[in-house]
Amino acid sequence: MTLRSINPIIAIAAALLAAYAPCFAPVSHACQADMQGGQQTDKRKLTTVQTVAADVAGAKGAVEVRYLDLPFGAATFGYLEKGGDDYYSNRTWPFAHLRLATAATIEGTRLAPGDYVMYITPKGAASEMTLTLASFKPSAPGGTFLVPGNVFVETPKDATVVVTKPVRFASGASPATDRLVIGVEPAPGGAAIKVQYGDRVLTESVQIK
């Protein structure tokens, strides 16, 4: 083999290495999916922060909710409802950031304007699945604990529990969603926060007077 015939081979090898170099980085999930026909794309890493709000009693954006549009997984949600997994059933799952622009009442508890985290404690970490509302202070004004693409975000360490209650999502909602969807709508005396995850639905009432 002559030197002249080797040069094109070297050029081709260099081009291939440049094309796939990102796949040798520590975070290579997307590259691996591309190399395998896109079958292993991790939808969890594509989640984004969504914001919904409602004007209530003359207050603009009185009730605002930010959340990650988490892909629905029936088995995963089952671990929250029934327990049975060493990880999913034994940690808290913050799923929404509630911001009140005015004083409000939830579950009979008066809340000051400010920021609150809504999180679920699965059966396993507790005797039954519970929903908790806890106040916290964002690290920056207007900021949030939610991180795009991170479905395993932790509950803020400074969260102070305000309300905790046993919770059960109604099942059989139609049409079902393929991800978490939260809506905030004006309701008599305040607003309603509707949470739908797959075919499971939960509605929480926020009273503002």
LOROBA-347969 format. One record per atom (N, C-alpha, C): residue number from 0; atom name; y negated, x negated, z negated. Coordinates in Angstrom, 2 decimals, padded with zeros to 5 digits. Example, Ala and Ser with C-alpha at 12.3 -4.5 7.8 and 13.67 -1.06 7.14 Angstrom:
2
   num   atome         v         u         w
     0       N    005.69   -013.19   -007.80
     0      CA    004.50   -012.30   -007.80
     0       C    003.30   -013.20   -007.80
     1       N    002.25   -012.85   -007.08
     1      CA    001.06   -013.67   -007.14
     1       C   -000.03   -012.90   -007.87
//
This chain:
209
   num   atome         v         u         w
     0       N    001.21   -000.86    000.00
     0      CA    000.00    000.00    000.00
     0       C   -001.24   -000.88    000.00
     1       N   -002.16   -000.61    000.89
     1      CA   -003.35   -001.46    001.02
     1       C   -004.44   -001.00    000.09
     2       N   -005.42   -001.85   -000.13
     2      CA   -006.56   -001.52   -000.97
     2       C   -007.31   -000.33   -000.40
     3       N   -007.39   -000.27    000.97
     3      CA   -008.10    000.82    001.62
     3       C   -007.45    002.17    001.33
     4       N   -006.10    002.21    001.25
     4      CA   -005.40    003.47    000.99
     4       C   -005.47    003.86   -000.48
     5       N   -005.67    002.91   -001.37
     5      CA   -005.75    003.21   -002.82
     5       C   -007.09    003.85   -003.17
     6       N   -008.17    003.45   -002.53
     6      CA   -009.51    003.95   -002.88
     6       C   -009.61    005.47   -002.84
     7       N   -009.09    006.17   -001.80
     7      CA   -009.16    007.65   -001.82
     7       C   -008.41    008.27   -002.98
     8       N   -007.29    007.65   -003.36
     8      CA   -006.51    008.16   -004.49
     8       C   -007.32    008.07   -005.78
     9       N   -007.99    006.96   -005.95
     9      CA   -008.82    006.77   -007.14
     9       C   -009.95    007.80   -007.17
    10       N   -010.54    008.05   -006.00
    10      CA   -011.63    009.02   -005.92
    10       C   -011.16    010.41   -006.29
    11       N   -009.97    010.80   -005.80
    11      CA   -009.43    012.13   -006.12
    11       C   -009.14    012.25   -007.61
    12       N   -008.55    011.20   -008.18
    12      CA   -008.23    011.21   -009.62
    12       C   -009.50    011.35   -010.45
    13       N   -010.56    010.65   -010.05
    13      CA   -011.82    010.72   -010.78
    13       C   -012.41    012.12   -010.72
    14       N   -012.30    012.76   -009.56
    14      CA   -012.83    014.11   -009.41
    14       C   -012.08    015.10   -010.29
    15       N   -010.75    014.97   -010.34
    15      CA   -009.96    015.87   -011.18
    15       C   -010.28    015.67   -012.65
    16       N   -010.45    014.42   -013.06
    16      CA   -010.77    014.13   -014.45
    16       C   -012.11    014.73   -014.83
    17       N   -013.09    014.64   -013.93
    17      CA   -014.41    015.21   -014.21
    17       C   -014.34    016.72   -014.32
    18       N   -013.51    017.35   -013.48
    18      CA   -013.41    018.80   -013.49
    18       C   -012.80    019.33   -014.76
    19       N   -011.80    018.61   -015.31
    19      CA   -011.09    019.12   -016.47
    19       C   -011.45    018.40   -017.77
    20       N   -012.45    017.54   -017.71
    20      CA   -012.84    016.81   -018.92
    20       C   -013.16    017.72   -020.08
    21       N   -013.89    018.88   -019.87
    21      CA   -014.19    019.76   -021.01
    21       C   -012.95    020.25   -021.72
    22       N   -011.83    020.30   -021.01
    22      CA   -010.62    020.84   -021.62
    22       C   -010.00    019.88   -022.62
    23       N   -010.48    018.64   -022.67
    23      CA   -009.94    017.69   -023.62
    23       C   -010.79    017.59   -024.87
    24       N   -011.85    018.43   -024.93
    24      CA   -012.70    018.48   -026.11
    24       C   -011.97    019.25   -027.20
    25       N   -012.37    019.09   -028.49
    25      CA   -011.69    019.79   -029.58
    25       C   -011.65    021.29   -029.40
    26       N   -012.73    021.92   -028.89
    26      CA   -012.73    023.36   -028.66
    26       C   -012.43    023.58   -027.19
    27       N   -011.21    023.98   -026.88
    27      CA   -010.79    024.03   -025.48
    27       C   -010.14    025.35   -025.10
    28       N   -010.33    026.39   -025.90
    28      CA   -009.65    027.66   -025.65
    28       C   -009.98    028.22   -024.27
    29       N   -011.27    028.21   -023.91
    29      CA   -011.67    028.78   -022.63
    29       C   -011.07    028.00   -021.48
    30       N   -011.06    026.66   -021.60
    30      CA   -010.50    025.84   -020.54
    30       C   -009.02    026.09   -020.39
    31       N   -008.32    026.19   -021.50
    31      CA   -006.89    026.44   -021.45
    31       C   -006.60    027.76   -020.77
    32       N   -007.44    028.77   -021.04
    32      CA   -007.24    030.07   -020.41
    32       C   -007.45    029.97   -018.91
    33       N   -008.49    029.21   -018.51
    33      CA   -008.76    029.06   -017.08
    33       C   -007.61    028.37   -016.38
    34       N   -007.02    027.37   -017.02
    34      CA   -005.94    026.61   -016.41
    34       C   -004.65    027.43   -016.36
    35       N   -004.58    028.49   -017.17
    35      CA   -003.37    029.31   -017.21
    35       C   -003.62    030.71   -016.65
    36       N   -004.56    030.81   -015.74
    36      CA   -004.80    032.07   -015.08
    36       C   -005.63    033.05   -015.88
    37       N   -006.30    032.57   -016.93
    37      CA   -007.17    033.45   -017.72
    37       C   -006.43    034.40   -018.62
    38       N   -005.14    034.21   -018.84
    38      CA   -004.36    035.15   -019.62
    38       C   -004.57    034.99   -021.12
    39       N   -005.10    033.85   -021.56
    39      CA   -005.20    033.60   -022.99
    39       C   -006.64    033.56   -023.48
    40       N   -007.56    034.17   -022.77
    40      CA   -008.95    034.22   -023.22
    40       C   -009.01    034.94   -024.56
    41       N   -009.62    034.30   -025.55
    41      CA   -009.73    034.87   -026.89
    41       C   -010.95    035.78   -026.94
    42       N   -010.74    037.09   -026.89
    42      CA   -011.83    038.05   -026.86
    42       C   -012.68    037.99   -028.12
    43       N   -012.10    037.50   -029.21
    43      CA   -012.86    037.42   -030.45
    43       C   -014.06    036.49   -030.30
    44       N   -013.92    035.46   -029.47
    44      CA   -015.00    034.49   -029.29
    44       C   -016.11    035.01   -028.39
    45       N   -015.89    036.18   -027.78
    45      CA   -016.89    036.77   -026.90
    45       C   -017.73    037.84   -027.60
    46       N   -017.50    038.06   -028.89
    46      CA   -018.23    039.10   -029.61
    46       C   -019.71    038.75   -029.74
    47       N   -020.54    039.77   -029.71
    47      CA   -021.98    039.59   -029.82
    47       C   -022.53    040.48   -030.92
    48       N   -023.71    040.15   -031.41
    48      CA   -024.35    040.95   -032.45
    48       C   -025.08    042.12   -031.81
    49       N   -024.74    043.33   -032.24
    49      CA   -025.36    044.55   -031.75
    49       C   -026.32    045.09   -032.82
    50       N   -027.37    045.77   -032.39
    50      CA   -028.33    046.34   -033.33
    50       C   -028.60    047.80   -032.99
    51       N   -028.48    048.67   -033.98
    51      CA   -028.80    050.09   -033.82
    51       C   -029.70    050.50   -034.98
    52       N   -030.56    051.49   -034.74
    52      CA   -031.50    051.90   -035.79
    52       C   -031.93    053.34   -035.57
    53       N   -032.47    053.93   -036.62
    53      CA   -032.98    055.30   -036.54
    53       C   -034.30    055.39   -037.29
    54       N   -035.24    056.14   -036.71
    54      CA   -036.49    056.44   -037.40
    54       C   -036.26    057.67   -038.28
    55       N   -036.63    057.56   -039.55
    55      CA   -036.39    058.66   -040.48
    55       C   -037.63    058.89   -041.34
    56       N   -037.98    060.17   -041.51
    56      CA   -039.08    060.56   -042.40
    56       C   -040.36    059.80   -042.08
    57       N   -040.64    059.60   -040.80
    57      CA   -041.87    058.94   -040.39
    57       C   -041.83    057.43   -040.48
    58       N   -040.72    056.88   -040.94
    58      CA   -040.60    055.42   -041.06
    58       C   -039.84    054.89   -039.85
    59       N   -040.50    054.05   -039.05
    59      CA   -039.87    053.49   -037.86
    59       C   -038.80    052.48   -038.25
    60       N   -037.62    052.64   -037.66
    60      CA   -036.52    051.73   -037.98
    60       C   -036.14    051.78   -039.44
    61       N   -036.23    052.97   -040.05
    61      CA   -035.96    053.10   -041.48
    61       C   -034.57    052.60   -041.84
    62       N   -033.60    052.90   -040.98
    62      CA   -032.21    052.47   -041.22
    62       C   -031.75    051.68   -039.99
    63       N   -031.48    050.41   -040.20
    63      CA   -031.04    049.53   -039.10
    63       C   -029.70    048.92   -039.47
    64       N   -028.80    048.86   -038.51
    64      CA   -027.49    048.25   -038.73
    64       C   -027.23    047.22   -037.63
    65       N   -026.86    046.03   -038.04
    65      CA   -026.41    045.00   -037.10
    65       C   -024.92    044.79   -037.34
    66       N   -024.19    044.54   -036.27
    66      CA   -022.76    044.35   -036.40
    66       C   -022.21    043.57   -035.22
    67       N   -021.02    042.99   -035.39
    67      CA   -020.32    042.34   -034.28
    67       C   -019.43    043.36   -033.60
    68       N   -019.43    043.37   -032.27
    68      CA   -018.57    044.30   -031.55
    68       C   -017.14    043.76   -031.49
    69       N   -016.49    043.76   -032.64
    69      CA   -015.16    043.18   -032.80
    69       C   -014.12    043.90   -031.95
    70       N   -013.27    043.17   -031.23
    70      CA   -012.19    043.84   -030.47
    70       C   -011.23    044.52   -031.43
    71       N   -010.76    045.71   -031.05
    71      CA   -009.87    046.47   -031.92
    71       C   -008.46    045.93   -031.87
    72       N   -007.85    045.81   -033.05
    72      CA   -006.45    045.42   -033.15
    72       C   -005.77    046.32   -034.16
    73       N   -004.86    047.18   -033.70
    73      CA   -004.22    048.15   -034.59
    73       C   -003.44    047.45   -035.70
    74       N   -002.73    046.38   -035.36
    74      CA   -001.94    045.67   -036.38
    74       C   -002.85    045.04   -037.42
    75       N   -003.95    044.44   -036.96
    75      CA   -004.89    043.81   -037.89
    75       C   -005.49    044.83   -038.84
    76       N   -005.91    045.99   -038.30
    76      CA   -006.49    047.02   -039.15
    76       C   -005.45    047.56   -040.12
    77       N   -004.19    047.58   -039.69
    77      CA   -003.12    048.01   -040.58
    77       C   -003.00    047.12   -041.81
    78       N   -003.28    045.82   -041.63
    78      CA   -003.24    044.90   -042.77
    78       C   -004.34    045.21   -043.77
    79       N   -005.45    045.78   -043.30
    79      CA   -006.53    046.17   -044.20
    79       C   -006.17    047.44   -044.94
    80       N   -005.56    048.38   -044.25
    80      CA   -005.21    049.67   -044.85
    80       C   -004.02    049.59   -045.78
    81       N   -003.00    048.81   -045.38
    81      CA   -001.72    048.83   -046.09
    81       C   -001.34    047.51   -046.74
    82       N   -002.07    046.44   -046.44
    82      CA   -001.71    045.14   -046.98
    82       C   -000.56    044.52   -046.20
    83       N   -000.02    043.44   -046.75
    83      CA    001.16    042.86   -046.15
    83       C    000.96    041.55   -045.41
    84       N   -000.26    041.02   -045.39
    84      CA   -000.49    039.75   -044.71
    84       C   -001.19    038.79   -045.66
    85       N   -000.78    037.53   -045.64
    85      CA   -001.33    036.55   -046.58
    85       C   -002.81    036.29   -046.38
    86       N   -003.28    036.44   -045.14
    86      CA   -004.70    036.16   -044.86
    86       C   -005.52    037.43   -044.72
    87       N   -005.16    038.28   -043.78
    87      CA   -005.96    039.47   -043.49
    87       C   -006.04    040.42   -044.67
    88       N   -005.03    040.44   -045.52
    88      CA   -005.01    041.38   -046.64
    88       C   -005.56    040.79   -047.93
    89       N   -006.05    039.56   -047.86
    89      CA   -006.45    038.90   -049.11
    89       C   -007.83    038.26   -049.07
    90       N   -008.72    038.85   -048.31
    90      CA   -010.11    038.40   -048.29
    90       C   -011.00    039.60   -047.98
    91       N   -012.29    039.46   -048.25
    91      CA   -013.21    040.54   -047.88
    91       C   -013.62    040.39   -046.42
    92       N   -013.90    041.54   -045.79
    92      CA   -014.26    041.55   -044.38
    92       C   -015.64    042.18   -044.19
    93       N   -016.71    041.36   -044.13
    93      CA   -018.04    041.91   -043.88
    93       C   -018.15    042.32   -042.41
    94       N   -018.54    043.55   -042.15
    94      CA   -018.56    044.02   -040.77
    94       C   -019.92    044.52   -040.32
    95       N   -020.86    044.69   -041.25
    95      CA   -022.17    045.20   -040.85
    95       C   -023.26    044.72   -041.79
    96       N   -024.43    044.57   -041.23
    96      CA   -025.64    044.19   -041.97
    96       C   -026.58    045.39   -041.93
    97       N   -026.77    046.01   -043.07
    97      CA   -027.65    047.17   -043.19
    97       C   -029.02    046.71   -043.68
    98       N   -030.05    047.13   -042.96
    98      CA   -031.41    046.81   -043.39
    98       C   -032.20    048.10   -043.57
    99       N   -032.72    048.29   -044.77
    99      CA   -033.49    049.48   -045.10
    99       C   -034.97    049.12   -045.11
   100       N   -035.76    049.85   -044.32
   100      CA   -037.21    049.62   -044.28
   100       C   -037.93    050.45   -045.34
   101       N   -037.18    051.34   -045.99
   101      CA   -037.74    052.19   -047.03
   101       C   -036.66    052.45   -048.08
   102       N   -037.06    052.91   -049.23
   102      CA   -036.09    053.20   -050.29
   102       C   -035.13    054.29   -049.82
   103       N   -033.90    054.22   -050.28
   103      CA   -032.89    055.18   -049.86
   103       C   -031.87    055.36   -050.97
   104       N   -031.01    056.36   -050.79
   104      CA   -029.94    056.62   -051.74
   104       C   -028.61    056.68   -051.00
   105       N   -027.63    055.92   -051.48
   105      CA   -026.29    055.93   -050.91
   105       C   -025.29    056.11   -052.05
   106       N   -024.42    057.09   -051.91
   106      CA   -023.42    057.37   -052.95
   106       C   -024.06    057.55   -054.32
   107       N   -025.25    058.19   -054.33
   107      CA   -025.92    058.47   -055.59
   107       C   -026.65    057.29   -056.20
   108       N   -026.64    056.15   -055.52
   108      CA   -027.31    054.95   -056.03
   108       C   -028.60    054.70   -055.26
   109       N   -029.69    054.56   -056.00
   109      CA   -030.99    054.32   -055.38
   109       C   -031.08    052.87   -054.93
   110       N   -031.48    052.67   -053.68
   110      CA   -031.58    051.32   -053.12
   110       C   -033.01    051.01   -052.72
   111       N   -033.43    049.80   -053.02
   111      CA   -034.76    049.34   -052.62
   111       C   -034.72    048.90   -051.16
   112       N   -035.86    048.88   -050.50
   112      CA   -035.90    048.33   -049.14
   112       C   -035.36    046.90   -049.16
   113       N   -034.66    046.53   -048.11
   113      CA   -034.12    045.18   -048.07
   113       C   -032.83    045.09   -047.27
   114       N   -032.09    044.00   -047.49
   114      CA   -030.90    043.69   -046.71
   114       C   -029.63    043.89   -047.53
   115       N   -028.63    044.47   -046.88
   115      CA   -027.35    044.75   -047.54
   115       C   -026.20    044.42   -046.60
   116       N   -025.13    043.91   -047.17
   116      CA   -023.92    043.66   -046.40
   116       C   -022.92    044.77   -046.71
   117       N   -022.28    045.28   -045.67
   117      CA   -021.21    046.26   -045.84
   117       C   -019.89    045.53   -045.57
   118       N   -018.99    045.57   -046.54
   118      CA   -017.72    044.88   -046.33
   118       C   -016.54    045.68   -046.86
   119       N   -015.39    045.40   -046.27
   119      CA   -014.15    046.05   -046.67
   119       C   -013.30    045.06   -047.45
   120       N   -012.74    045.54   -048.56
   120      CA   -011.74    044.77   -049.29
   120       C   -010.40    045.45   -049.02
   121       N   -009.46    044.74   -048.40
   121      CA   -008.19    045.36   -048.01
   121       C   -007.31    045.71   -049.20
   122       N   -006.38    046.62   -048.96
   122      CA   -005.32    046.82   -049.93
   122       C   -004.51    045.54   -049.93
   123       N   -004.34    044.97   -051.08
   123      CA   -003.71    043.66   -051.19
   123       C   -004.62    042.79   -052.04
   124       N   -005.90    042.69   -051.58
   124      CA   -006.90    042.02   -052.40
   124       C   -007.38    042.97   -053.49
   125       N   -007.14    044.28   -053.29
   125      CA   -007.45    045.31   -054.28
   125       C   -006.28    046.29   -054.29
   126       N   -006.28    047.21   -055.24
   126      CA   -005.17    048.16   -055.34
   126       C   -005.16    049.14   -054.17
   127       N   -006.33    049.34   -053.56
   127      CA   -006.46    050.17   -052.37
   127       C   -007.65    049.67   -051.57
   128       N   -007.72    050.06   -050.30
   128      CA   -008.82    049.60   -049.48
   128       C   -010.14    050.19   -049.99
   129       N   -011.15    049.36   -050.10
   129      CA   -012.45    049.81   -050.59
   129       C   -013.57    049.39   -049.65
   130       N   -014.66    050.13   -049.73
   130      CA   -015.89    049.81   -048.99
   130       C   -016.95    049.45   -050.01
   131       N   -017.62    048.32   -049.77
   131      CA   -018.64    047.85   -050.71
   131       C   -019.97    047.64   -049.99
   132       N   -021.03    048.02   -050.67
   132      CA   -022.39    047.73   -050.22
   132       C   -022.97    046.76   -051.22
   133       N   -023.46    045.61   -050.74
   133      CA   -024.00    044.59   -051.64
   133       C   -025.30    044.04   -051.08
   134       N   -026.26    043.82   -051.95
   134      CA   -027.54    043.26   -051.50
   134       C   -027.39    041.76   -051.31
   135       N   -028.16    041.20   -050.38
   135      CA   -028.17    039.76   -050.18
   135       C   -029.50    039.37   -049.56
   136       N   -029.79    038.07   -049.55
   136      CA   -031.03    037.58   -048.97
   136       C   -030.69    036.71   -047.77
   137       N   -031.12    037.10   -046.57
   137      CA   -030.87    036.27   -045.39
   137       C   -031.45    034.86   -045.57
   138       N   -030.82    033.88   -044.94
   138      CA   -031.28    032.50   -045.08
   138       C   -032.63    032.27   -044.42
   139       N   -033.00    033.16   -043.48
   139      CA   -034.31    033.07   -042.83
   139       C   -034.85    034.49   -042.67
   140       N   -036.15    034.67   -042.71
   140      CA   -036.72    036.01   -042.55
   140       C   -036.25    036.65   -041.24
   141       N   -035.76    037.87   -041.36
   141      CA   -035.25    038.57   -040.19
   141       C   -033.88    038.11   -039.74
   142       N   -033.29    037.17   -040.47
   142      CA   -031.99    036.64   -040.09
   142       C   -030.84    037.51   -040.56
   143       N   -029.62    037.07   -040.25
   143      CA   -028.42    037.81   -040.61
   143       C   -027.28    036.84   -040.90
   144       N   -026.28    037.32   -041.63
   144      CA   -025.10    036.50   -041.90
   144       C   -024.13    036.53   -040.71
   145       N   -024.31    037.48   -039.81
   145      CA   -023.42    037.62   -038.66
   145       C   -023.60    036.45   -037.70
   146       N   -022.49    036.02   -037.10
   146      CA   -022.52    034.90   -036.15
   146       C   -021.80    035.32   -034.87
   147       N   -022.47    035.33   -033.73
   147      CA   -021.80    035.70   -032.49
   147       C   -020.55    034.86   -032.27
   148       N   -019.46    035.53   -031.92
   148      CA   -018.22    034.83   -031.64
   148       C   -017.39    034.45   -032.85
   149       N   -017.90    034.74   -034.06
   149      CA   -017.17    034.38   -035.27
   149       C   -016.73    035.64   -036.01
   150       N   -015.49    036.08   -035.77
   150      CA   -015.00    037.30   -036.42
   150       C   -014.54    037.02   -037.85
   151       N   -014.50    035.75   -038.24
   151      CA   -014.05    035.40   -039.58
   151       C   -015.20    034.99   -040.50
   152       N   -016.41    035.44   -040.17
   152      CA   -017.57    035.12   -040.99
   152       C   -017.32    035.56   -042.43
   153       N   -017.85    034.80   -043.37
   153      CA   -017.65    035.09   -044.79
   153       C   -018.72    036.05   -045.32
   154       N   -018.37    036.78   -046.36
   154      CA   -019.34    037.59   -047.07
   154       C   -020.37    036.66   -047.71
   155       N   -021.66    036.96   -047.59
   155      CA   -022.68    036.07   -048.18
   155       C   -022.38    035.76   -049.64
   156       N   -022.52    034.51   -050.00
   156      CA   -022.17    034.08   -051.36
   156       C   -023.09    034.68   -052.42
   157       N   -024.32    035.04   -052.02
   157      CA   -025.25    035.61   -053.00
   157       C   -025.19    037.13   -053.05
   158       N   -024.20    037.72   -052.38
   158      CA   -024.11    039.18   -052.33
   158       C   -023.91    039.76   -053.73
   159       N   -024.74    040.75   -054.07
   159      CA   -024.67    041.41   -055.37
   159       C   -024.23    042.85   -055.14
   160       N   -023.08    043.22   -055.67
   160      CA   -022.50    044.53   -055.43
   160       C   -023.40    045.64   -055.96
   161       N   -023.63    046.64   -055.10
   161      CA   -024.42    047.80   -055.48
   161       C   -023.51    049.03   -055.61
   162       N   -022.66    049.23   -054.63
   162      CA   -021.75    050.38   -054.62
   162       C   -020.40    049.94   -054.08
   163       N   -019.33    050.36   -054.74
   163      CA   -017.96    050.14   -054.24
   163       C   -017.20    051.45   -054.40
   164       N   -016.44    051.81   -053.37
   164      CA   -015.66    053.04   -053.46
   164       C   -014.39    052.91   -052.63
   165       N   -013.33    053.63   -053.01
   165      CA   -012.14    053.68   -052.15
   165       C   -012.53    054.30   -050.82
   166       N   -011.93    053.84   -049.74
   166      CA   -012.32    054.35   -048.43
   166       C   -011.09    054.58   -047.57
   167       N   -011.15    055.61   -046.78
   167      CA   -010.09    055.92   -045.83
   167       C   -010.72    056.34   -044.50
   168       N   -010.39    055.64   -043.45
   168      CA   -010.89    055.99   -042.13
   168       C   -010.07    057.15   -041.57
   169       N   -010.74    058.14   -040.99
   169      CA   -010.03    059.21   -040.30
   169       C   -009.44    058.64   -039.02
   170       N   -008.25    059.08   -038.66
   170      CA   -007.59    058.56   -037.47
   170       C   -007.53    059.64   -036.39
   171       N   -007.27    059.20   -035.16
   171      CA   -007.10    060.14   -034.06
   171       C   -008.36    060.43   -033.27
   172       N   -009.40    059.62   -033.45
   172      CA   -010.63    059.85   -032.70
   172       C   -010.37    059.67   -031.20
   173       N   -010.96    060.56   -030.41
   173      CA   -010.78    060.49   -028.96
   173       C   -012.12    060.70   -028.26
   174       N   -012.50    059.83   -027.33
   174      CA   -011.71    058.68   -026.89
   174       C   -011.78    057.54   -027.89
   175       N   -010.71    056.76   -027.96
   175      CA   -010.69    055.59   -028.82
   175       C   -011.53    054.49   -028.18
   176       N   -012.01    053.59   -028.98
   176      CA   -012.79    052.46   -028.47
   176       C   -011.93    051.20   -028.49
   177       N   -012.26    050.24   -027.65
   177      CA   -011.51    048.98   -027.64
   177       C   -012.17    047.93   -028.51
   178       N   -013.24    048.34   -029.20
   178      CA   -013.96    047.42   -030.09
   178       C   -014.73    048.22   -031.14
   179       N   -015.32    047.52   -032.08
   179      CA   -016.11    048.18   -033.12
   179       C   -017.40    048.71   -032.52
   180       N   -017.69    049.97   -032.81
   180      CA   -018.93    050.60   -032.36
   180       C   -019.56    051.32   -033.56
   181       N   -020.82    051.03   -033.84
   181      CA   -021.52    051.67   -034.95
   181       C   -022.76    052.35   -034.40
   182       N   -022.99    053.58   -034.84
   182      CA   -024.19    054.31   -034.45
   182       C   -024.96    054.76   -035.67
   183       N   -026.27    054.87   -035.53
   183      CA   -027.12    055.37   -036.61
   183       C   -027.94    056.52   -036.03
   184       N   -027.84    057.69   -036.65
   184      CA   -028.53    058.87   -036.15
   184       C   -029.26    059.58   -037.28
   185       N   -030.43    060.15   -036.99
   185      CA   -031.11    060.96   -038.01
   185       C   -030.21    062.11   -038.44
   186       N   -030.24    062.44   -039.71
   186      CA   -029.44    063.54   -040.26
   186       C   -030.29    064.24   -041.32
   187       N   -029.93    065.46   -041.69
   187      CA   -030.70    066.17   -042.72
   187       C   -030.89    065.31   -043.97
   188       N   -032.13    065.05   -044.32
   188      CA   -032.41    064.27   -045.52
   188       C   -032.32    062.77   -045.35
   189       N   -032.01    062.30   -044.13
   189      CA   -031.90    060.85   -043.96
   189       C   -031.25    060.46   -042.65
   190       N   -030.15    059.72   -042.74
   190      CA   -029.47    059.24   -041.54
   190       C   -027.97    059.17   -041.78
   191       N   -027.22    059.17   -040.69
   191      CA   -025.77    059.03   -040.77
   191       C   -025.36    057.76   -040.04
   192       N   -024.54    056.95   -040.69
   192      CA   -024.00    055.74   -040.08
   192       C   -022.56    056.04   -039.68
   193       N   -022.29    056.06   -038.39
   193      CA   -020.95    056.36   -037.90
   193       C   -020.29    055.08   -037.42
   194       N   -019.15    054.78   -038.01
   194      CA   -018.39    053.58   -037.67
   194       C   -017.12    054.00   -036.95
   195       N   -016.92    053.52   -035.73
   195      CA   -015.66    053.78   -035.01
   195       C   -015.03    052.47   -034.60
   196       N   -013.75    052.34   -034.93
   196      CA   -012.98    051.13   -034.63
   196       C   -011.65    051.59   -034.07
   197       N   -011.48    051.48   -032.74
   197      CA   -010.28    052.03   -032.12
   197       C   -010.31    053.54   -032.22
   198       N   -009.28    054.11   -032.85
   198      CA   -009.26    055.57   -033.05
   198       C   -009.59    055.94   -034.49
   199       N   -010.15    055.00   -035.25
   199      CA   -010.49    055.24   -036.66
   199       C   -011.99    055.46   -036.80
   200       N   -012.37    056.42   -037.62
   200      CA   -013.79    056.77   -037.76
   200       C   -014.16    056.92   -039.24
   201       N   -015.34    056.44   -039.56
   201      CA   -015.89    056.58   -040.90
   201       C   -017.38    056.88   -040.77
   202       N   -017.85    057.89   -041.51
   202      CA   -019.28    058.22   -041.50
   202       C   -019.84    058.11   -042.90
   203       N   -020.93    057.35   -043.03
   203      CA   -021.59    057.18   -044.31
   203       C   -022.99    057.78   -044.25
   204       N   -023.38    058.45   -045.32
   204      CA   -024.67    059.13   -045.37
   204       C   -025.71    058.30   -046.12
   205       N   -026.91    058.23   -045.55
   205      CA   -028.03    057.54   -046.19
   205       C   -029.13    058.58   -046.42
   206       N   -029.46    058.82   -047.67
   206      CA   -030.48    059.81   -048.01
   206       C   -031.84    059.14   -048.18
   207       N   -032.84    059.69   -047.50
   207      CA   -034.21    059.15   -047.61
   207       C   -035.15    060.32   -047.86
   208       N   -035.91    060.23   -048.93
   208      CA   -036.84    061.31   -049.26
   208       C   -038.18    060.75   -049.65
//
